[in-house]
């Protein structure tokens, strides 16, 4: 996968999926440890989150190659996979800074009249 448009799309999808899988895992952990009713949420979302986590790291490496990220940016992307929902935040910031292959759009005022 070397087409920058496809890499951008996959990075955005996987970053959002990783954040969503965190939500499922956190809900599962809450149910497991607070009301102590079932471990089913953790058993379901644990492996899902783990798989998406690995996919996020791999797509981050692909994005590094496709967009020429520095190691600092790549390590920030990796670090974003640790706290809940940070991959979604990193994706938004990276997109706005043009790190996903598309420069930020400049706001051009309409001519008066």
C-alpha positions in Angstrom: 0.0 0.0 0.0 1.9 3.0 -1.3 -0.8 5.3 -2.6 -0.9 8.2 -0.2 -4.6 8.7 -0.5 -5.2 5.0 0.5 -2.7 5.3 3.3 -4.4 8.4 4.6 -7.8 6.7 4.5 -6.6 3.5 6.2 -4.7 5.5 8.9 -7.8 7.5 9.7 -10.0 4.4 9.8 -7.7 2.4 12.0 -7.0 5.4 14.4 -10.7 5.9 14.9 -11.3 2.1 15.3 -8.5 1.9 17.9 -10.2 4.7 19.9 -13.6 2.9 19.7 -12.1 -0.4 20.8 -10.7 1.5 23.8 -14.2 2.5 24.7 -15.5 -1.1 24.4 -12.6 -2.3 26.6 -13.1 0.4 29.2 -16.9 -0.4 29.4 -16.0 -4.1 29.7 -13.5 -3.4 32.5 -16.1 -1.3 34.3 -18.6 -4.1 34.2 -16.0 -6.6 35.3 -14.6 -4.7 38.2 -17.4 -2.3 39.5 -20.7 -4.3 39.6 -18.6 -7.5 39.2 -21.3 -9.1 37.0 -19.4 -10.5 34.0 -16.1 -10.7 32.3 -17.7 -11.0 28.9 -16.9 -7.4 27.8 -13.2 -7.8 28.5 -13.1 -11.2 26.8 -14.7 -9.7 23.7 -13.1 -6.3 23.5 -9.6 -7.3 24.9 -8.6 -9.3 21.7 -10.4 -6.8 19.4 -8.5 -3.9 21.0 -5.2 -5.9 20.8 -5.7 -6.6 17.1 -6.6 -3.0 16.3 -3.7 -1.8 18.4 -1.2 -3.9 16.3 -2.9 -2.7 13.1 -2.6 0.9 14.2 1.2 0.5 14.8 1.6 -1.1 11.4 -0.4 1.5 9.6 1.6 4.2 11.4 4.8 2.7 10.0 3.1 2.7 6.6 2.2 6.3 7.0 5.7 7.1 8.1 7.0 5.7 4.8 4.2 7.2 2.6 4.4 10.8 4.1 8.0 11.0 5.2 7.3 11.4 8.9 10.3 12.0 11.1 11.0 9.4 13.9 9.7 12.0 16.4 6.3 12.1 14.6 6.2 8.3 14.3 7.0 7.9 18.0 4.2 10.4 18.8 1.8 8.3 16.7 3.0 5.2 18.6 2.6 7.0 22.0 -0.9 8.0 21.0 -1.9 4.3 21.1 -1.4 4.1 24.8 -3.9 6.5 26.4 -7.6 5.9 25.6 -8.8 7.9 22.6 -5.5 9.5 21.9 -5.2 8.0 18.4 -8.3 9.9 17.3 -6.8 13.1 18.7 -3.4 12.4 17.0 -5.2 11.7 13.7 -7.1 15.0 13.8 -4.0 17.0 14.7 -1.9 15.2 12.0 -4.6 15.8 9.4 -4.8 19.5 10.3 -1.0 19.9 10.1 -0.9 18.2 6.7 1.0 15.2 8.0 -1.4 12.8 6.2 -0.5 14.0 2.8 -2.9 16.9 2.4 -1.9 20.4 3.3 -4.3 22.3 5.5 -6.8 24.3 3.6 -6.2 28.0 3.7 -9.2 30.2 4.4 -9.6 32.7 1.6 -12.1 35.5 2.2 -14.8 36.1 -0.4 -14.5 39.4 -2.2 -16.9 42.0 -1.0 -19.6 43.1 -3.3 
